[in-house]
Amino acid sequence: MNNITTLEFIESINFKYFETYSFQRKVEFDVYETLFNRYKHDNNSLTEEETIKFTSLRKSDLYNLKNNFILTDNKKINETAELIFSSEKLTNEKDEIIKILKIPFNGYDSWMCSPIYRDAILFYDSNNKLIDGINICFECCNVINLNKKEILTDRIVYEKLKLFLQSVGHKIN
């Protein structure tokens, strides 16, 4: 198992500042996800109009599983992403994110759903170069870094991370 904990992750990077992003929250994405869940769970029972909309959205780039991460394959920020917060000139928030991610790992709940990452944190060095980042799915409790390596995260870290991101402006349900 090559997974690392949030503590190991944050201790492995030396960053100057971080940015938080919210993505995959556009109205079209929510429509697609709602139709997809109904399609999957209700024995493919969509109306004709819903089927047309579902098919159209499925063919679009909006819901391409390759776009499920903050960075695309060509290392660009996901087109659905919105920069929510930057700690570039603030130290309290940097200290707070380090404190949260350094909480010792005590175990995690495993969900059987596919993660849909809607929040991310990108970490930068003093030359404004991206070092690494994390994609976060609060619905199924999953965190992976930019290399798609799973980062073991327990319930306490998720709760504190969610509260922190909400405090800087993320609209997490």
C-alpha positions as a Markdown table, in Angstrom:
| # | Residue | x | y | z |
|---|---|---|---|---|
| 1 | Met | 0.0 | 0.0 | 0.0 |
| 2 | Asn | 1.6 | 3.3 | -1.2 |
| 3 | Asn | -0.9 | 5.6 | 0.4 |
| 4 | Ile | 0.2 | 8.3 | 2.8 |
| 5 | Thr | -1.6 | 10.2 | 5.6 |
| 6 | Thr | -2.4 | 13.9 | 5.6 |
| 7 | Leu | 0.4 | 14.3 | 8.2 |
| 8 | Glu | 3.0 | 12.6 | 5.9 |
| 9 | Phe | 1.6 | 14.7 | 2.9 |
| 10 | Ile | 1.9 | 18.1 | 4.6 |
| 11 | Glu | 5.3 | 17.3 | 6.1 |
| 12 | Ser | 6.6 | 16.3 | 2.7 |
| 13 | Ile | 6.1 | 19.7 | 1.1 |
| 14 | Asn | 7.6 | 23.1 | 1.9 |
| 15 | Phe | 5.2 | 25.7 | 0.8 |
| 16 | Lys | 4.9 | 29.4 | 1.0 |
| 17 | Tyr | 1.2 | 29.8 | 0.4 |
| 18 | Phe | -1.9 | 27.9 | -0.8 |
| 19 | Glu | -5.0 | 28.5 | -2.8 |
| 20 | Thr | -8.4 | 26.9 | -2.4 |
| 21 | Tyr | -10.7 | 26.1 | -5.3 |
| 22 | Ser | -14.3 | 25.0 | -5.6 |
| 23 | Phe | -15.3 | 23.2 | -8.8 |
| 24 | Gln | -17.8 | 20.9 | -10.4 |
| 25 | Arg | -20.6 | 23.0 | -8.9 |
| 26 | Lys | -22.0 | 24.6 | -12.0 |
| 27 | Val | -25.7 | 24.2 | -12.6 |
| 28 | Glu | -25.2 | 22.0 | -15.6 |
| 29 | Phe | -23.0 | 19.6 | -13.6 |
| 30 | Asp | -25.7 | 19.3 | -10.9 |
| 31 | Val | -28.3 | 18.6 | -13.5 |
| 32 | Tyr | -26.2 | 15.9 | -15.0 |
| 33 | Glu | -25.4 | 14.4 | -11.6 |
| 34 | Thr | -29.1 | 14.3 | -10.6 |
| 35 | Leu | -30.1 | 12.6 | -13.9 |
| 36 | Phe | -27.2 | 10.2 | -13.7 |
| 37 | Asn | -28.1 | 9.1 | -10.1 |
| 38 | Arg | -31.8 | 8.6 | -11.2 |
| 39 | Tyr | -30.6 | 6.7 | -14.2 |
| 40 | Lys | -28.4 | 4.5 | -12.1 |
| 41 | His | -30.7 | 3.9 | -9.1 |
| 42 | Asp | -34.1 | 3.9 | -10.7 |
| 43 | Asn | -33.6 | 1.3 | -13.4 |
| 44 | Asn | -32.9 | 3.8 | -16.2 |
| 45 | Ser | -36.2 | 5.6 | -15.6 |
| 46 | Leu | -35.7 | 9.0 | -17.2 |
| 47 | Thr | -38.3 | 10.8 | -19.2 |
| 48 | Glu | -37.7 | 11.3 | -22.9 |
| 49 | Glu | -36.7 | 15.0 | -22.2 |
| 50 | Glu | -34.4 | 14.0 | -19.4 |
| 51 | Thr | -32.8 | 11.3 | -21.6 |
| 52 | Ile | -32.0 | 13.9 | -24.3 |
| 53 | Lys | -30.6 | 16.3 | -21.7 |
| 54 | Phe | -28.6 | 13.5 | -20.0 |
| 55 | Thr | -27.2 | 12.3 | -23.3 |
| 56 | Ser | -26.2 | 15.9 | -24.3 |
| 57 | Leu | -24.5 | 16.5 | -21.0 |
| 58 | Arg | -22.7 | 13.2 | -21.1 |
| 59 | Lys | -21.2 | 14.0 | -24.5 |
| 60 | Ser | -20.0 | 17.4 | -23.3 |
| 61 | Asp | -16.6 | 18.1 | -21.7 |
| 62 | Leu | -18.3 | 19.2 | -18.6 |
| 63 | Tyr | -18.8 | 15.7 | -17.2 |
| 64 | Asn | -15.7 | 13.9 | -18.5 |
| 65 | Leu | -14.2 | 11.8 | -15.8 |
| 66 | Lys | -10.8 | 13.1 | -16.8 |
| 67 | Asn | -12.1 | 16.5 | -15.6 |
| 68 | Asn | -12.9 | 15.2 | -12.1 |
| 69 | Phe | -9.7 | 16.7 | -10.7 |
| 70 | Ile | -8.5 | 20.3 | -10.1 |
| 71 | Leu | -5.8 | 19.9 | -12.8 |
| 72 | Thr | -6.5 | 18.7 | -16.3 |
| 73 | Asp | -4.2 | 16.3 | -18.1 |
| 74 | Asn | -2.4 | 19.3 | -19.6 |
| 75 | Lys | -1.8 | 20.8 | -16.0 |
| 76 | Lys | -4.4 | 23.6 | -16.4 |
| 77 | Ile | -6.9 | 24.5 | -13.7 |
| 78 | Asn | -10.2 | 22.7 | -14.3 |
| 79 | Glu | -12.6 | 24.9 | -16.4 |
| 80 | Thr | -15.3 | 24.6 | -13.8 |
| 81 | Ala | -13.0 | 25.8 | -10.9 |
| 82 | Glu | -13.4 | 29.0 | -9.0 |
| 83 | Leu | -10.6 | 30.4 | -6.9 |
| 84 | Ile | -12.1 | 30.9 | -3.5 |
| 85 | Phe | -9.1 | 31.8 | -1.3 |
| 86 | Ser | -5.4 | 32.5 | -1.3 |
| 87 | Ser | -3.2 | 32.6 | 1.8 |
| 88 | Glu | -0.4 | 34.4 | 0.0 |
| 89 | Lys | -0.3 | 37.4 | 2.4 |
| 90 | Leu | -1.8 | 35.7 | 5.4 |
| 91 | Thr | 0.0 | 33.5 | 7.9 |
| 92 | Asn | -2.9 | 32.5 | 10.3 |
| 93 | Glu | -4.6 | 30.5 | 7.6 |
| 94 | Lys | -1.4 | 28.8 | 6.6 |
| 95 | Asp | -0.8 | 27.8 | 10.2 |
| 96 | Glu | -4.4 | 26.6 | 10.4 |
| 97 | Ile | -4.2 | 24.4 | 7.4 |
| 98 | Ile | -0.9 | 22.8 | 8.6 |
| 99 | Lys | -2.5 | 22.2 | 12.0 |
| 100 | Ile | -5.5 | 20.5 | 10.5 |
| 101 | Leu | -3.5 | 18.3 | 8.1 |
| 102 | Lys | -1.1 | 17.3 | 10.9 |
| 103 | Ile | -3.8 | 15.7 | 12.9 |
| 104 | Pro | -2.7 | 12.1 | 13.4 |
| 105 | Phe | -4.5 | 9.5 | 11.3 |
| 106 | Asn | -6.7 | 7.1 | 13.4 |
| 107 | Gly | -8.6 | 5.3 | 10.7 |
| 108 | Tyr | -11.2 | 6.2 | 8.1 |
| 109 | Asp | -14.6 | 5.2 | 6.9 |
| 110 | Ser | -14.6 | 3.6 | 3.5 |
| 111 | Trp | -17.5 | 4.4 | 1.1 |
| 112 | Met | -18.3 | 2.5 | -2.0 |
| 113 | Cys | -19.1 | 5.4 | -4.2 |
| 114 | Ser | -17.0 | 7.1 | -6.9 |
| 115 | Pro | -15.6 | 10.4 | -5.6 |
| 116 | Ile | -16.6 | 13.6 | -7.2 |
| 117 | Tyr | -14.0 | 16.1 | -6.2 |
| 118 | Arg | -15.6 | 19.6 | -5.6 |
| 119 | Asp | -12.9 | 21.2 | -3.5 |
| 120 | Ala | -9.1 | 21.4 | -3.8 |
| 121 | Ile | -6.1 | 23.0 | -2.2 |
| 122 | Leu | -3.0 | 23.8 | -4.2 |
| 123 | Phe | 0.3 | 24.5 | -2.5 |
| 124 | Tyr | 2.9 | 26.9 | -4.0 |
| 125 | Asp | 6.6 | 27.6 | -3.2 |
| 126 | Ser | 8.2 | 31.0 | -2.9 |
| 127 | Asn | 8.7 | 31.2 | -6.7 |
| 128 | Asn | 4.9 | 30.8 | -7.2 |
| 129 | Lys | 5.5 | 27.3 | -8.6 |
| 130 | Leu | 2.9 | 24.7 | -7.9 |
| 131 | Ile | 4.4 | 22.0 | -5.6 |
| 132 | Asp | 1.4 | 19.7 | -5.0 |
| 133 | Gly | -2.3 | 19.8 | -4.1 |
| 134 | Ile | -5.2 | 17.8 | -2.9 |
| 135 | Asn | -8.6 | 17.0 | -4.5 |
| 136 | Ile | -11.3 | 16.6 | -1.8 |
| 137 | Cys | -14.6 | 14.8 | -2.0 |
| 138 | Phe | -16.6 | 15.4 | 1.2 |
| 139 | Glu | -19.5 | 13.2 | 0.1 |
| 140 | Cys | -17.5 | 10.0 | 0.1 |
| 141 | Cys | -14.6 | 11.1 | 2.2 |
| 142 | Asn | -11.8 | 10.8 | -0.3 |
| 143 | Val | -8.6 | 12.8 | -0.8 |
| 144 | Ile | -6.0 | 12.4 | -3.5 |
| 145 | Asn | -3.0 | 14.5 | -4.4 |
| 146 | Leu | -2.2 | 15.8 | -7.9 |
| 147 | Asn | -0.5 | 12.5 | -8.8 |
| 148 | Lys | -3.7 | 10.7 | -7.9 |
| 149 | Lys | -2.2 | 9.1 | -4.9 |
| 150 | Glu | -4.7 | 8.5 | -2.1 |
| 151 | Ile | -4.1 | 10.4 | 1.1 |
| 152 | Leu | -5.5 | 8.6 | 4.1 |
| 153 | Thr | -7.7 | 11.1 | 6.0 |
| 154 | Asp | -9.8 | 10.4 | 9.0 |
| 155 | Arg | -13.2 | 11.8 | 10.1 |
| 156 | Ile | -11.7 | 14.5 | 12.4 |
| 157 | Val | -9.6 | 15.9 | 9.6 |
| 158 | Tyr | -12.6 | 16.0 | 7.2 |
| 159 | Glu | -14.7 | 17.8 | 9.7 |
| 160 | Lys | -12.0 | 20.4 | 10.5 |
| 161 | Leu | -11.1 | 20.8 | 6.8 |
| 162 | Lys | -14.7 | 21.3 | 5.8 |
| 163 | Leu | -15.2 | 23.9 | 8.5 |
| 164 | Phe | -12.0 | 25.7 | 7.5 |
| 165 | Leu | -12.9 | 25.7 | 3.8 |
| 166 | Gln | -16.4 | 27.0 | 4.6 |
| 167 | Ser | -14.9 | 29.8 | 6.8 |
| 168 | Val | -12.9 | 31.0 | 3.7 |
| 169 | Gly | -15.9 | 31.0 | 1.4 |
| 170 | His | -16.5 | 27.4 | 0.1 |
| 171 | Lys | -20.2 | 26.5 | -0.3 |
| 172 | Ile | -20.0 | 22.9 | 0.9 |
| 173 | Asn | -23.4 | 21.3 | 1.7 |
